[in-house]
Each structure stands twice: as structure tokens, then as C-alpha cells.
Amino acid sequence: MHGIQAEDFGAGVTVGMRGEFDAYSLPDLRETLDHVCAFGKAVVVDLSGVTFLDLQSTRELVVRSMIQGHQLAFENPSSSVLASFRALGVDGRPYIHAGQEDPPVLSEA
């Protein structure tokens, strides 16, 4: 079971993800990210509530970060998210940061 909630704050959008993300939830993840990124606002995806992130979903986040890095940021990764990023071989890359004011560095903090 998974959940995605987007909140518009005027200058930016926060997307909260919670639960398990796998091939079944991937279309929902793509649709939500396509929708919130279409407006050109800054988008921060909070990953703290993710309990499982399969490699397809992880790849989706990494690719989007590479393409839309100026607009899209990921923060507060759960230990499950960090494990998925490591399994994909992107540990230490600037895709996830611990908070909005921290530099974009993959961190467990």
C-alpha cells in the first residue's frame, strides 16, 4: 500500500510519499511527478514515510533528479530509500539531501 500527497505552497510544491513503492505504484508516482513538475515550480519530495522502494521506482527518482535537478529535490530519505539508492549504485551522489536548507548530498542524517 502506498500514498502520495502533493501540497502547493505558492512558490513551490511538497510531495509526501508514504508506504511501499513497487511496479504497481509506479504509474501513480510518475503521474504525480509529471503533474507537479509541469508548472515549473520548485518541487521537494519528502521520502521519510517510504517503507519500501523497489529499483524501478528508485530509478525513476534518480532519472528525474538528473533531468530536472534545477526544479526537483528529494529530502529526508528513510533507511529503506537509502538502501534502494545504494542497491542501484548511486550512493554518494547528490540526489537526496537531509533537508531543504542542507546541500544536496546523499546522507542518512
trRosetta pair geometry for C-beta under 8 A, 3 or more apart (Angstrom, degrees):
i j d omega theta_ij theta_ji phi_ij phi_ji
1 19 5.1 -97 104 -153 65 141
1 20 6.4 77 50 33 40 98
2 17 7.4 -21 -171 -168 102 84
2 18 7.0 156 -160 87 56 51
2 19 3.9 -168 -110 89 46 125
2 20 5.6 -107 -68 66 91 50
2 21 5.5 88 -112 -79 145 65
2 25 4.3 37 31 -115 154 151
2 28 7.1 156 94 75 125 143
3 16 7.8 -6 113 110 95 92
3 17 7.4 157 86 -156 58 41
3 18 4.7 -7 58 60 101 96
3 19 5.5 101 9 0 76 126
3 49 7.8 -42 65 123 100 138
4 15 6.4 -8 -170 -174 92 100
4 16 7.2 163 -153 83 43 54
4 17 5.6 -7 -105 -105 77 70
4 18 7.9 -175 -74 24 38 67
4 28 6.0 169 13 145 135 108
4 29 6.6 169 -71 -97 149 58
4 32 4.8 -94 139 -62 146 169
5 15 7.2 161 82 -155 42 53
5 16 4.7 -7 58 55 94 101
6 13 5.7 -1 -170 -179 101 115
6 14 7.2 161 -152 85 52 45
6 15 4.9 -18 -99 -101 79 79
6 16 7.8 -168 -76 20 33 67
6 32 6.2 179 -42 -165 123 104
6 35 7.4 -142 -5 95 169 115
6 36 5.3 -152 -137 -78 144 129
7 13 6.8 161 80 -157 43 65
7 14 5.0 -9 58 59 96 93
7 15 7.9 -178 20 -79 64 36
7 16 7.7 32 -2 -7 104 102
8 12 8.0 -176 -152 105 53 32
8 13 5.2 -28 -102 -102 60 87
8 41 7.7 76 -139 72 89 168
9 12 5.4 -5 59 67 105 71
9 13 6.9 175 16 -92 79 31
9 14 6.6 47 -17 -7 119 98
11 41 6.6 156 158 -150 35 108
11 42 6.8 10 139 30 79 108
12 41 5.2 171 -114 162 40 106
12 42 3.9 -36 -112 72 112 93
12 43 6.7 -176 -168 -76 87 31
12 44 6.6 40 158 -3 130 97
13 36 4.7 -155 111 -163 158 115
13 39 7.6 103 -29 54 133 127
13 41 5.5 100 -11 97 95 127
13 42 7.3 178 27 91 65 51
13 43 4.9 -13 68 -111 100 77
13 44 7.5 179 91 28 52 64
14 43 7.8 160 -91 -159 24 56
14 44 5.2 -21 -112 69 71 95
14 45 7.9 153 -164 -92 53 27
14 46 6.4 25 -177 -17 101 109
15 32 6.4 122 -141 149 133 121
15 33 7.3 -5 -85 -88 175 69
15 36 6.0 -137 -62 4 121 171
15 43 6.4 20 -8 -175 112 101
15 44 7.2 -179 26 90 72 45
15 45 4.6 -22 70 -110 107 73
15 46 6.9 -173 87 20 50 72
16 45 7.9 166 -83 -160 20 55
16 46 4.8 -15 -109 60 67 114
16 49 6.4 45 176 20 94 133
17 21 6.9 -10 -179 -51 127 133
17 29 7.6 31 -115 -113 127 101
17 45 6.4 24 -13 -178 113 99
17 46 6.8 -177 23 82 71 61
17 47 5.9 -2 56 -112 116 54
17 49 6.1 -175 98 68 51 96
17 50 5.3 14 113 -67 109 101
18 49 3.2 -39 -103 133 85 132
18 50 6.7 -130 -121 -70 27 45
18 51 7.8 39 -177 -12 59 89
19 25 7.9 169 101 -93 114 163
19 49 7.0 6 -13 139 50 98
19 50 7.1 -31 60 -125 32 49
19 51 6.0 -36 -156 23 24 104
19 52 7.7 -37 148 37 50 83
20 25 7.2 158 107 -6 64 146
20 50 7.8 106 -97 -163 27 69
20 51 5.7 -49 -68 72 71 96
20 52 4.0 10 -127 53 86 112
20 53 8.0 -155 -154 -63 49 39
21 25 4.8 -108 -134 82 62 134
21 26 7.2 101 179 -71 89 60
21 29 6.2 61 -147 -59 125 139
21 50 6.4 -33 0 -142 114 111
21 52 6.6 -171 34 97 57 69
21 53 5.0 12 59 -117 110 63
21 54 6.4 -133 107 16 69 79
21 57 4.2 115 132 -130 117 171
22 25 5.9 84 44 22 53 96
22 26 7.2 -73 117 -34 31 91
22 52 7.0 -5 -52 119 96 114
22 54 4.4 75 -118 -14 67 135
22 56 7.4 70 -168 48 45 112
22 57 6.8 -83 -92 -22 19 125
23 26 5.5 -31 -147 -3 34 124
23 54 6.8 -45 -32 72 67 158
23 56 5.8 58 -85 45 73 154
25 28 5.2 -56 -168 42 66 116
25 29 6.0 68 137 -26 85 102
25 57 7.1 13 84 -88 100 133
26 29 5.5 -54 -145 36 35 113
26 30 6.2 34 159 -18 68 105
26 56 5.7 -39 -90 122 141 120
26 57 5.8 -135 -95 -81 86 82
26 60 6.6 165 -146 -39 96 153
27 30 5.8 -55 -146 39 31 111
27 31 6.1 31 157 -20 66 109
28 31 5.8 -55 -143 38 29 111
28 32 6.2 27 159 -18 64 108
29 32 6.0 -58 -148 37 26 108
29 33 6.3 17 159 -10 64 111
29 57 6.1 95 16 -134 173 98
29 60 6.2 94 116 112 129 154
30 33 6.1 -63 -145 43 27 104
30 34 6.0 30 157 -22 66 109
30 60 6.5 -100 -77 -153 85 139
31 34 5.8 -53 -144 36 27 113
31 35 6.3 27 156 -20 62 109
32 35 5.8 -58 -150 35 28 111
32 36 6.3 12 162 -7 66 109
33 36 6.2 -58 -137 43 30 100
33 37 5.8 19 167 -11 66 117
33 43 7.6 120 -141 147 72 159
33 45 7.7 -14 -99 -78 102 135
33 60 7.8 161 23 155 158 111
33 64 6.1 -49 170 -125 147 160
33 72 7.7 37 -156 -122 107 138
34 37 6.3 -69 -141 45 20 103
34 38 6.3 37 157 -45 60 105
35 38 6.0 -50 -156 8 25 118
36 39 7.0 -56 -173 21 38 105
36 41 7.6 -77 174 63 76 104
36 43 5.1 109 131 -114 116 133
37 40 7.9 63 175 -65 51 27
37 43 5.8 -69 -83 -11 73 152
37 64 7.7 -133 -63 -162 159 117
37 68 5.9 -34 -147 -145 137 163
37 71 6.2 102 -141 121 92 135
37 72 6.4 -18 -102 -70 118 115
40 71 7.0 -102 -157 -121 42 137
41 71 7.5 104 95 -159 29 103
42 71 6.0 -149 -113 -157 46 57
42 73 7.4 2 -176 8 96 107
43 68 7.9 8 43 138 119 132
43 71 6.0 37 18 147 92 84
43 72 5.0 -12 69 -109 104 69
43 73 7.2 168 91 28 56 64
44 73 5.0 -19 -111 72 73 97
44 74 7.6 152 -163 -97 58 21
44 75 5.9 -1 -174 5 106 118
44 100 6.1 -30 -115 -95 155 104
45 61 7.5 -132 83 -132 157 111
45 72 7.2 15 -10 -170 108 91
45 73 7.2 -174 23 93 73 46
45 74 4.8 -26 67 -109 100 72
45 75 7.2 155 77 22 49 68
46 49 7.2 51 121 7 97 94
46 75 5.8 -31 -106 72 59 89
46 76 5.3 6 -154 51 78 124
47 50 5.0 -33 -172 6 76 125
47 53 7.8 -7 -158 -60 116 146
47 74 5.7 30 -24 -176 123 102
47 75 6.9 170 17 77 87 35
47 76 5.8 174 54 86 68 69
47 77 4.6 0 89 -106 130 56
47 78 6.1 -125 135 0 84 78
47 81 4.7 57 157 -80 132 167
47 96 7.0 -47 25 -132 145 125
48 75 7.9 -19 -37 113 94 72
48 76 3.9 -31 -56 138 102 120
48 77 7.3 -145 -79 -122 50 3
48 78 5.7 111 -154 -60 34 85
49 78 7.1 -131 34 -48 6 130
50 53 5.3 25 164 -52 135 107
50 77 7.7 -37 47 -152 121 61
50 78 5.0 -159 66 22 76 127
50 80 5.8 -136 118 80 87 117
50 81 5.1 78 78 -59 133 106
51 78 6.9 -58 -87 121 35 165
51 80 5.6 91 179 -3 27 163
52 80 5.5 -93 -89 -176 34 144
53 57 5.1 -123 -166 90 78 123
53 58 5.3 101 139 -63 110 89
53 61 7.9 -16 -172 -1 135 140
53 80 5.9 132 8 133 88 97
53 81 5.2 56 6 -105 146 63
53 84 4.2 -92 87 -13 102 166
54 57 5.2 91 57 14 73 102
54 58 6.9 -133 102 -6 36 93
54 84 7.1 153 177 -128 4 129
55 58 5.3 -52 -140 39 36 116
55 59 6.1 42 157 -24 67 103
55 84 6.6 -166 -86 -160 52 94
55 87 6.4 -100 -90 109 103 118
55 88 5.8 151 -140 -81 90 97
56 59 5.7 -52 -148 34 29 113
56 60 6.6 36 150 -23 61 103
57 60 5.4 -47 -151 30 35 117
57 61 6.7 33 152 -16 64 102
57 84 7.6 -23 79 176 93 155
58 61 5.9 -56 -155 36 33 109
58 62 6.3 30 151 -18 67 108
58 81 7.8 157 -104 -153 98 65
58 84 4.2 -158 -77 148 138 115
58 85 6.1 -165 -156 -78 122 53
58 87 7.5 105 55 67 173 99
58 88 5.0 -158 124 -40 133 143
59 62 5.7 -55 -144 38 32 111
59 63 6.1 31 159 -18 67 107
59 88 6.4 -178 -71 -131 73 138
60 63 6.2 -56 -144 37 25 107
60 64 6.3 22 158 -15 61 110
61 64 5.9 -59 -147 40 28 109
61 65 6.2 31 155 -22 64 108
61 74 6.3 50 -175 -71 121 149
61 95 7.1 98 134 170 96 129
62 65 5.7 -57 -150 35 29 113
62 66 6.5 28 153 -19 64 105
62 85 7.5 141 -72 -125 113 86
62 88 6.6 -155 -32 131 152 152
62 90 5.6 -163 -118 -51 135 170
62 95 5.8 -42 -117 -118 68 157
63 66 5.7 -55 -151 35 32 111
63 67 6.2 19 156 -9 67 110
64 67 5.9 -62 -141 45 31 103
64 68 5.5 -24 177 31 71 112
64 72 5.8 -61 143 107 100 167
65 68 7.0 -68 -113 62 18 73
65 69 5.6 55 171 -88 59 79
65 72 6.0 -125 -103 100 54 113
65 73 7.9 77 -124 -110 97 33
65 74 6.7 -55 -86 -7 125 113
65 95 4.4 69 133 -136 170 92
66 69 6.3 -3 -136 -44 15 109
68 71 4.7 -58 176 54 96 104
68 72 4.2 59 109 3 109 120
69 72 6.6 -67 -100 56 22 82
73 97 6.7 -30 -175 27 111 108
73 100 7.3 106 104 -118 147 68
73 104 6.6 -117 -133 -101 105 116
74 77 6.9 47 141 -67 109 96
74 95 6.1 11 37 148 125 76
74 96 4.5 -53 94 -107 109 76
74 97 7.4 133 81 22 59 60
75 96 6.8 154 -94 -165 27 75
75 97 5.6 -28 -105 76 80 70
75 98 6.6 37 -157 141 85 13
75 99 5.7 80 -160 -107 129 23
75 100 6.2 -45 -74 -57 160 60
76 98 6.7 67 -79 -163 49 46
76 99 6.9 57 -57 -81 85 61
77 81 3.9 -128 -162 88 96 129
77 82 5.1 117 126 -53 129 81
77 85 7.4 -26 -155 -8 157 136
77 96 4.9 24 -38 178 127 151
77 106 7.8 -2 13 -150 151 75
77 108 7.6 -80 77 -113 102 47
78 81 4.9 103 51 3 71 99
78 82 7.3 -135 96 -1 40 86
79 82 5.6 -53 -148 38 37 112
79 83 6.3 41 152 -23 67 104
79 108 7.3 35 -100 -138 74 107
80 83 5.7 -52 -149 34 31 113
80 84 6.6 31 153 -18 64 104
81 84 5.8 -55 -152 35 33 111
81 85 6.5 32 152 -18 66 105
81 96 7.3 138 136 -107 124 161
82 85 5.7 -53 -147 37 33 111
82 86 6.3 34 153 -19 66 105
82 91 7.9 62 -173 -111 79 93
82 96 7.8 -131 -90 75 74 157
82 106 7.4 130 -127 -179 89 102
82 108 5.9 19 -94 -93 164 86
83 86 5.7 -55 -148 37 31 111
83 87 6.3 33 153 -21 65 106
84 87 5.6 -52 -145 35 32 113
84 88 6.4 29 155 -16 64 106
85 88 5.8 -58 -150 39 31 109
85 90 5.1 -82 -174 71 84 97
85 91 6.0 122 122 -76 94 61
85 95 7.0 -171 -133 68 132 132
85 96 6.9 -97 -73 0 162 134
85 106 6.6 -162 133 -140 152 136
86 89 7.5 45 178 -73 34 24
86 90 7.7 -111 -85 54 24 56
86 91 4.4 35 -107 -62 73 119
90 93 4.7 -61 -179 25 85 131
90 95 6.3 21 147 2 132 139
90 106 7.5 157 128 -68 81 155
91 106 6.2 -160 -158 112 47 154
92 106 5.6 -101 -73 50 12 125
93 106 6.0 52 55 -22 47 127
94 97 7.6 7 -161 -59 73 96
94 103 7.9 -64 -132 149 114 84
94 104 4.2 71 -174 120 101 102
94 105 6.0 -41 -109 -90 76 42
94 106 7.0 -131 -97 -25 25 78
95 104 7.4 108 -10 174 4 108
95 106 6.3 26 46 -72 77 102
96 104 7.5 147 85 -162 13 78
96 106 5.1 63 56 -111 92 70
96 107 7.4 -146 106 29 91 60
97 100 7.8 120 92 -90 120 18
97 102 4.8 -176 170 89 116 104
97 103 6.5 -160 -123 102 136 33
97 104 4.5 -98 -48 -117 122 46
97 105 5.9 68 -108 36 85 50
97 106 7.7 -86 -80 -76 45 28
97 107 6.7 31 -145 24 48 108
98 102 4.9 26 54 34 89 163
98 105 8.0 -15 -9 68 89 81
98 107 4.9 -48 -47 80 107 121
98 109 4.5 -30 -99 90 152 87
99 102 4.8 92 54 -1 79 107
102 105 7.2 -91 146 32 107 91
102 107 7.5 -83 146 35 150 145
102 109 7.9 167 -121 89 165 121
